[in-house]
Structure formats: C-alpha cells, structure tokens
C-alpha cells in the first residue's frame, strides 16, 4: 500500500491548488495548465465519491481515504510524465489529510499522514472563500467555510509550506497565481 502513496521523482515544478470546497480550485487548475501549456492533475476524490454517491447515496467514509489517496498519487505520477516543466495539481494528499481530520474528529490514517507530509510541492495556492459557494452532491459545509479556510491555512503554516493566498474574482486569482508561478520558473 505505501508504495502506492509515494511520488515518483520528477524534474518539474509542482504547484497545488489547496483550500476548502467550492473555492475555484478546479477552474484555476485548468486555466493555469492552459496558460502554461502543460498538464493538470484533476481531483481523484471527486470522481471516486461521485460514483459512490450515484450508487449508494452515501458520502466519504474513513475507509475511502486510502483508495482516494492512492488514486490521486497514481494520477499525479502518470500525468507527471506528460507535463511541460510544470505540473498543476488540483489537490494533494495534504488536502486529504486536512479533510480526514476535519470530518473524523482529528483522525488521519498514519500511512496517509506520512505521505501527505513526505510528498513535496514547490508552491501551494490557497484559495480563499470570497467567492460564492456552489452546491453539488458532494459539497456539504457551506456554513463552515471560514473555519475550513483557517484550518487549511494553519496546516500550510504548521508544515512550513510555501504558499500564496488567492483572493478576489477569478481574474485576480489567476493573475496572482501566474505571477507566483513565474517567479518559480525564472529562478
């Protein structure tokens, strides 16, 4: 199992969209990949949990987290091969860890936690909650956005991650993300 949670080595800059539900991560991931003519890694949990919802009308449970994490890293490792100097990730295992702790009374599977902290990224783009929340089958915390945003931010600070907070409308977020990524690319 542990091997399935490990990043494969890559000579790329890796950027993660990070933050609470319904804060524009997927939209930005697509736009950034288009801007830089590279690959982006979608959020595996969305596909996995939507399929579960469609079959059982149930949401994420603790036993789902390791398969979700394995699927996420598998996608990332596969798409890394197709990226052009830069890989944009719609999420990472650290985000899975945050959700595990938030939903399951502080619990995170120790193996998931190990790889959430061991896998590395060059920049986290923390998406703020200043855009409207959009309902779907999987989103369920419209009244906890501020608390969740703070938890995401505190996690990045706790583990000393390089991050930038993206605020404002999509255009402002995209411009700041591009400016932040360009700094990395020109080092």
Phi, psi and omega in degrees: 000316186299323180300330181285352180253004186263134174290142172275145180302143180207143178263065183224159167272130180245129181238135181244132167276130192219133177154178182297168178300149174059046177238018172086016183298312184295317178302313180294321179301314179298314183294320179293318178298319178296315180301317183266004180049056180223190184261150172234150182258115179291169179278109182298323182303324182298311180296312181301311184286328176294319178298317178298316180299315182298326181276314192242351186057035176238156181257194184296138175235161183308323181290350178279340191293320179292313175301323177296313180298317179298317178296321180296312182291324176300314177299314181299313181297321179292315184284341175302323182295337184260353186283156181246088179070338187217136175238128178258124181249125180292343179194178174208182182289336177296323176295319177299320177299314180301313180295321177302311181294321182291323184269334188240046171053044176087358183275138169218131177309130183303327179290317177299314180299317180306310183281333174299326181269334183278320180295145188239149178220154184274332184205138172251132175254103183275115184272127183283169183263019184272021171240157184297141176284135179244127181286144166207185184299331190259337182280134186216012183232054182295335182265005181240020185298317181296314179299317181293318178302314179298322179295318176298314180298313180298326177295315178297320178293315182302320183261015174053048179273146175285117182214159176229137177270129178258118179241169172087189181288175185301321180297316179294319180297314181298316180298316179292322178297315180297316179300318181292319179290320178302323177300318178294318183292334183261010177285000000 
